[in-house]
């Protein structure tokens, strides 16, 4: 993939941002199919109450790996960046 291709979506990962399931992502979690168990677990965790650091702790993975994974899920239309609403 060409990094300068304007048709490619990019998502800047921010520690204070939450990542919320889209309708497509929510459907995948409800069906419990269409992705690996670990991907489904990450999708299930993504809501308006968890920020990046919460996801990192829950998934027990390095920041760099989680950033790549979240960006990929955003690019696939399963997640979208949101504003955290702490409970």
DSSP file (Angstrom, degrees, kcal/mol; ACC not computed):
  #  RESIDUE AA STRUCTURE BP1 BP2  ACC     N-H-->O    O-->H-N    N-H-->O    O-->H-N    TCO  KAPPA ALPHA  PHI   PSI    X-CA   Y-CA   Z-CA
    1    1 A X              0   0    0      0, 0.0     2,-0.5     0, 0.0     3,-0.0   0.000 360.0 360.0 360.0 137.7    0.0    0.0    0.0
    2    2 A X    >   -     0   0    0      1,-0.1     3,-1.4     2,-0.0     6,-0.1  -0.693 360.0-147.7 -82.2 127.3    1.2    3.5   -0.8
    3    3 A X  T 3  S+     0   0    0     -2,-0.5    -1,-0.1     1,-0.3     5,-0.0   0.743  96.4  54.3 -68.9 -22.1    1.4    5.6    2.3
    4    4 A X  T 3  S+     0   0    0      3,-0.0     2,-0.6     2,-0.0    -1,-0.3   0.320  74.7 123.6 -94.0   8.7    0.5    8.8    0.3
    5    5 A X    X   -     0   0    0     -3,-1.4     3,-1.6     1,-0.2     0, 0.0  -0.601  51.1-156.2 -72.2 113.0   -2.7    7.3   -1.2
    6    6 A X  T 3  S+     0   0    0     -2,-0.6    -1,-0.2     1,-0.3    -3,-0.0   0.663  88.0  67.5 -67.6 -14.8   -5.5    9.8   -0.2
    7    7 A X  T 3  S+     0   0    0      2,-0.1     2,-0.4    -3,-0.0    -1,-0.3   0.666  81.3  92.5 -78.4 -14.6   -8.1    7.1   -0.6
    8    8 A X  S <  S-     0   0    0     -3,-1.6     2,-0.2    -6,-0.1    67,-0.0  -0.662  74.8-136.1 -81.8 129.0   -6.6    5.2    2.4
    9    9 A X        -     0   0    0     -2,-0.4     2,-0.4    66,-0.1    66,-0.1  -0.585  20.7-168.2 -80.2 144.9   -8.2    6.1    5.7
   10   10 A X        -     0   0    0     -2,-0.2     2,-0.5    64,-0.1    61,-0.0  -0.973   7.8-156.6-130.8 151.4   -6.0    6.6    8.7
   11   11 A X        -     0   0    0     -2,-0.4     2,-0.6    69,-0.0    60,-0.1  -0.982  13.3-139.6-130.7 120.3   -6.9    6.9   12.3
   12   12 A X        -     0   0    0     -2,-0.5     2,-0.4    59,-0.0    -2,-0.0  -0.686  21.6-138.0 -80.4 122.5   -4.8    8.7   14.8
   13   13 A X        -     0   0    0     -2,-0.6     2,-0.4    68,-0.0    54,-0.1  -0.674  22.6-173.9 -84.4 129.7   -4.7    6.7   18.0
   14   14 A X    >   -     0   0    0     -2,-0.4     3,-1.4     1,-0.1    38,-0.4  -0.981  28.4-134.2-127.4 139.1   -5.0    8.8   21.2
   15   15 A X  T 3  S+     0   0    0     -2,-0.4    38,-0.8     1,-0.3    37,-0.6   0.812 106.3  48.3 -61.0 -32.7   -4.7    7.6   24.8
   16   16 A X  T 3  S+     0   0    0     35,-0.1    68,-0.5    36,-0.1    -1,-0.3   0.482  94.4  97.1 -88.6  -1.8   -7.8    9.6   26.0
   17   17 A X    <   -     0   0    0     -3,-1.4    35,-1.4    66,-0.1     2,-0.3  -0.575  61.4-147.0 -88.8 148.1  -10.0    8.4   23.1
   18   18 A X  E     -AB  51  82A   0     64,-1.2    64,-2.6    -2,-0.2     2,-0.5  -0.714   9.1-137.3-104.3 165.6  -12.4    5.6   23.2
   19   19 A X  E     - B   0  81A   0     31,-0.6     2,-0.4    28,-0.4    62,-0.2  -0.991  19.2-161.4-126.9 123.0  -13.3    3.3   20.3
   20   20 A X  E     - B   0  80A   0     60,-2.9    60,-2.1    -2,-0.5    27,-0.2  -0.838  21.8-110.9-112.6 139.4  -17.0    2.5   19.8
   21   21 A X  E     - B   0  79A   0     25,-1.0    58,-0.3    -2,-0.4     2,-0.1  -0.385  28.3-139.7 -64.4 140.6  -18.4   -0.4   17.8
   22   22 A X     >  -     0   0    0     56,-2.1     4,-3.0    -2,-0.1     5,-0.2  -0.362  36.3 -93.4 -84.0 176.6  -20.3    0.5   14.7
   23   23 A X  H  > S+     0   0    0      1,-0.2     4,-2.5     2,-0.2     5,-0.2   0.913 130.9  51.4 -57.9 -42.1  -23.5   -1.3   13.8
   24   24 A X  H  > S+     0   0    0     53,-0.3     4,-1.7     2,-0.2    -1,-0.2   0.913 112.5  44.7 -61.9 -43.9  -21.4   -3.6   11.7
   25   25 A X  H  > S+     0   0    0     52,-0.4     4,-2.0     2,-0.2    -2,-0.2   0.887 112.3  52.0 -67.6 -39.8  -19.0   -4.3   14.6
   26   26 A X  H  X S+     0   0    0     -4,-3.0     4,-2.5     1,-0.2    -2,-0.2   0.903 108.2  51.5 -63.8 -41.8  -21.9   -4.7   17.1
   27   27 A X  H  X S+     0   0    0     -4,-2.5     4,-2.4    -5,-0.2    -1,-0.2   0.896 108.2  52.1 -60.9 -40.3  -23.6   -7.3   14.8
   28   28 A X  H  X>S+     0   0    0     -4,-1.7     4,-1.4     2,-0.2     5,-1.2   0.910 110.7  47.4 -64.2 -41.7  -20.4   -9.2   14.6
   29   29 A X  H  <5S+     0   0    0     -4,-2.0    -2,-0.2     2,-0.2    -1,-0.2   0.920 112.1  49.9 -64.9 -43.7  -20.1   -9.3   18.4
   30   30 A X  H  <5S+     0   0    0     -4,-2.5    -2,-0.2     1,-0.2    -1,-0.2   0.889 114.5  43.9 -63.0 -39.8  -23.8  -10.4   18.8
   31   31 A X  H  <5S-     0   0    0     -4,-2.4    -1,-0.2    -5,-0.2    -2,-0.2   0.723  98.2-142.9 -76.1 -21.4  -23.3  -13.2   16.2
   32   32 A X  T  <5 +     0   0    0     -4,-1.4     2,-0.3     1,-0.2    -3,-0.2   0.866  67.0  91.1  57.6  39.0  -20.0  -14.2   17.8
   33   33 A X      < +     0   0    0     -5,-1.2    -1,-0.2     1,-0.1    -2,-0.2  -0.976  43.8  65.0-153.4 164.2  -18.6  -15.0   14.4
   34   34 A X  S    S+     0   0    0     -2,-0.3     2,-0.3     1,-0.2    -5,-0.1   0.405  99.8  46.6 101.2  -0.5  -16.7  -13.4   11.5
   35   35 A X  S    S-     0   0    0     -7,-0.1    -1,-0.2    -6,-0.0     2,-0.0  -0.966  94.3 -77.7-159.1 168.8  -13.5  -12.8   13.5
   36   36 A X     >  -     0   0    0     -2,-0.3     4,-2.6     1,-0.1     5,-0.2  -0.314  47.8-108.3 -68.0 158.6  -11.1  -14.6   15.8
   37   37 A X  H  > S+     0   0    0      1,-0.2     4,-2.1     2,-0.2     5,-0.1   0.881 120.8  51.4 -56.2 -38.7  -12.1  -14.9   19.4
   38   38 A X  H  > S+     0   0    0      2,-0.2     4,-2.2     1,-0.2    -1,-0.2   0.891 110.0  48.6 -68.2 -38.1   -9.5  -12.3   20.5
   39   39 A X  H  > S+     0   0    0      2,-0.2     4,-2.7     1,-0.2    -2,-0.2   0.917 111.4  50.1 -65.9 -42.8  -10.8   -9.9   17.9
   40   40 A X  H  X S+     0   0    0     -4,-2.6     4,-2.4     1,-0.2    -2,-0.2   0.873 108.9  53.0 -62.7 -36.2  -14.3  -10.4   19.0
   41   41 A X  H  X S+     0   0    0     -4,-2.1     4,-1.7    -5,-0.2    -2,-0.2   0.934 110.2  46.8 -64.2 -45.8  -13.2   -9.9   22.6
   42   42 A X  H  X S+     0   0    0     -4,-2.2     4,-1.1     1,-0.2     3,-0.2   0.933 112.4  50.1 -62.0 -45.9  -11.6   -6.5   21.7
   43   43 A X  H >< S+     0   0    0     -4,-2.7     3,-0.7     1,-0.2    -1,-0.2   0.913 108.8  52.5 -57.6 -43.0  -14.7   -5.5   19.8
   44   44 A X  H 3< S+     0   0    0     -4,-2.4    -1,-0.2     1,-0.2    -2,-0.2   0.831 107.9  52.1 -63.8 -31.9  -16.9   -6.4   22.8
   45   45 A X  H 3< S+     0   0    0     -4,-1.7     2,-0.8    -3,-0.2    -1,-0.2   0.714  86.6  99.2 -75.9 -20.7  -14.8   -4.2   25.0
   46   46 A X    <<  +     0   0    0     -4,-1.1   -25,-1.0    -3,-0.7     2,-0.3  -0.575  49.0 119.3 -79.0 109.6  -15.0   -1.2   22.8
   47   47 A X  S >  S-     0   0    0     -2,-0.8     3,-1.1     3,-0.2   -28,-0.4  -0.877  77.8 -81.4-152.1-176.1  -17.7    1.2   24.1
   48   48 A X  T 3  S+     0   0    0     -2,-0.3    37,-4.0     1,-0.2   -28,-0.1   0.485 119.2  60.9 -75.7  -1.1  -17.9    4.8   25.3
   49   49 A X  T 3  S+     0   0    0     35,-0.2     2,-0.5    37,-0.1    38,-0.3   0.577  93.0  69.0-101.5  -9.8  -16.7    3.9   28.8
   50   50 A X    <   -     0   0    0     -3,-1.1   -31,-0.6    -5,-0.1    -3,-0.2  -0.934  61.7-162.8-117.0 127.7  -13.3    2.5   28.0
   51   51 A X  B >>  -A   18   0A   0     -2,-0.5     4,-2.1   -33,-0.2     3,-0.7  -0.444  44.3 -85.7 -95.0 176.1  -10.3    4.6   26.8
   52   52 A X  H 3> S+     0   0    0    -35,-1.4     4,-2.7   -37,-0.6     5,-0.2   0.875 127.2  52.8 -49.8 -47.6   -7.2    3.2   25.1
   53   53 A X  H 3> S+     0   0    0    -38,-0.8     4,-2.0     1,-0.2    -1,-0.3   0.855 108.1  51.8 -63.2 -33.7   -5.4    2.5   28.4
   54   54 A X  H <> S+     0   0    0     -3,-0.7     4,-2.8     2,-0.2    -1,-0.2   0.925 111.2  47.1 -65.1 -44.1   -8.3    0.5   29.7
   55   55 A X  H  X S+     0   0    0     -4,-2.1     4,-2.8     1,-0.2     5,-0.2   0.902 109.5  54.1 -63.6 -40.8   -8.3   -1.6   26.5
   56   56 A X  H  X>S+     0   0    0     -4,-2.7     5,-1.3    -5,-0.2     4,-1.1   0.915 112.3  44.0 -59.6 -44.0   -4.6   -2.1   26.7
   57   57 A X  H  <5S+     0   0    0     -4,-2.0     3,-0.2     2,-0.2    -2,-0.2   0.937 115.0  47.7 -66.4 -48.0   -4.9   -3.4   30.3
   58   58 A X  H  <5S+     0   0    0     -4,-2.8    -2,-0.2     1,-0.2    -1,-0.2   0.882 118.8  39.6 -62.0 -39.4   -7.9   -5.6   29.4
   59   59 A X  H  <5S-     0   0    0     -4,-2.8    -1,-0.2    -5,-0.2    -2,-0.2   0.607  99.0-139.5 -87.3 -12.1   -6.3   -7.1   26.3
   60   60 A X  T  <5 +     0   0    0     -4,-1.1     2,-0.3    -3,-0.2    -3,-0.2   0.960  55.3 129.7  51.0  60.4   -2.8   -7.3   28.0
   61   61 A X      < -     0   0    0     -5,-1.3    -1,-0.2    -6,-0.1    -2,-0.1  -0.972  63.9 -90.0-141.7 156.0   -1.0   -6.2   24.9
   62   62 A X     >  -     0   0    0     -2,-0.3     4,-2.3     1,-0.1     3,-0.2  -0.279  37.5-117.4 -63.2 149.6    1.7   -3.6   24.0
   63   63 A X  H  > S+     0   0    0      1,-0.2     4,-2.8     2,-0.2     5,-0.2   0.890 113.2  55.1 -53.7 -44.2    0.5   -0.1   23.0
   64   64 A X  H  > S+     0   0    0      1,-0.2     4,-1.9     2,-0.2    -1,-0.2   0.896 109.6  45.9 -61.3 -41.7    1.9   -0.4   19.5
   65   65 A X  H  > S+     0   0    0     -3,-0.2     4,-2.3     2,-0.2    -1,-0.2   0.918 113.3  49.1 -67.3 -43.4    0.1   -3.7   18.8
   66   66 A X  H  X S+     0   0    0     -4,-2.3     4,-3.0     1,-0.2     5,-0.3   0.896 108.4  54.4 -64.2 -39.6   -3.2   -2.3   20.1
   67   67 A X  H  X S+     0   0    0     -4,-2.8     4,-2.5    -5,-0.2    -1,-0.2   0.931 110.5  46.0 -57.7 -46.7   -2.8    0.8   18.0
   68   68 A X  H  X S+     0   0    0     -4,-1.9     4,-2.3     2,-0.2    -2,-0.2   0.907 113.7  48.8 -63.4 -42.1   -2.4   -1.3   14.9
   69   69 A X  H  X S+     0   0    0     -4,-2.3     4,-2.4     2,-0.2    -2,-0.2   0.931 112.7  46.6 -65.5 -46.7   -5.4   -3.5   15.8
   70   70 A X  H  X S+     0   0    0     -4,-3.0     4,-2.4     1,-0.2    -2,-0.2   0.907 112.1  51.2 -63.1 -41.7   -7.7   -0.6   16.5
   71   71 A X  H  X S+     0   0    0     -4,-2.5     4,-2.7    -5,-0.3    -1,-0.2   0.912 110.5  49.3 -61.9 -42.0   -6.7    1.2   13.4
   72   72 A X  H  X S+     0   0    0     -4,-2.3     4,-1.8     2,-0.2    -2,-0.2   0.917 110.9  49.0 -63.4 -43.5   -7.4   -1.9   11.3
   73   73 A X  H  <>S+     0   0    0     -4,-2.4     5,-2.6     2,-0.2     6,-1.2   0.862 112.0  49.6 -66.2 -35.0  -10.8   -2.3   12.9
   74   74 A X  H ><5S+     0   0    0     -4,-2.4     3,-1.6     4,-0.2    -2,-0.2   0.933 110.2  50.2 -65.3 -45.9  -11.6    1.3   12.3
   75   75 A X  H 3<5S+     0   0    0     -4,-2.7    -2,-0.2     1,-0.3    -1,-0.2   0.804 108.4  53.3 -63.0 -29.2  -10.5    0.9    8.6
   76   76 A X  T 3<5S-     0   0    0     -4,-1.8    -1,-0.3    -5,-0.2    -2,-0.2   0.470 117.4-114.6 -84.7  -2.2  -12.7   -2.2    8.3
   77   77 A X  T < 5S+     0   0    0     -3,-1.6   -52,-0.4     2,-0.2   -53,-0.3   0.695  88.0 111.7  79.6  19.1  -15.7   -0.2    9.6
   78   78 A X  S   <S+     0   0    0     -5,-2.6   -56,-2.1    -6,-0.2     2,-0.3   0.702  79.9  25.2 -95.9 -23.4  -16.1   -2.2   12.8
   79   79 A X  E     -B   21   0A   0     -6,-1.2     2,-0.3   -58,-0.3    -2,-0.2  -0.917  61.5-165.7-133.5 159.6  -15.1    0.6   15.2
   80   80 A X  E     -B   20   0A   0    -60,-2.1   -60,-2.9    -2,-0.3   -69,-0.0  -0.989  33.0-102.0-143.7 146.0  -15.1    4.4   15.2
   81   81 A X  E     +B   19   0A   0     -2,-0.3     2,-0.2   -62,-0.2   -62,-0.2  -0.356  49.4 170.3 -63.8 144.7  -13.3    6.9   17.4
   82   82 A X  E     -B   18   0A   0    -64,-2.6   -64,-1.2   -35,-0.1     2,-0.5  -0.779  37.7 -90.2-141.2-174.3  -15.5    8.4   20.1
   83   83 A X        -     0   0    0     -2,-0.2   -66,-0.1   -66,-0.2     2,-0.1  -0.926  45.9-116.6-107.4 127.6  -15.5   10.6   23.1
   84   84 A X        -     0   0    0     -2,-0.5     2,-0.5   -68,-0.5   -35,-0.2  -0.369  22.6-166.7 -67.9 136.3  -15.2    8.7   26.4
   85   85 A X        -     0   0    0    -37,-4.0    -1,-0.1    -2,-0.1     2,-0.0  -0.878  19.1-146.7-121.0  95.0  -18.1    8.9   28.8
   86   86 A X              0   0    0     -2,-0.5   -37,-0.1     1,-0.1   -36,-0.1  -0.335 360.0 360.0 -65.8 140.4  -16.8    7.6   32.1
   87   87 A X              0   0    0    -38,-0.3    -1,-0.1    -2,-0.0   -38,-0.1   0.426 360.0 360.0 -82.4 360.0  -19.3    5.7   34.3
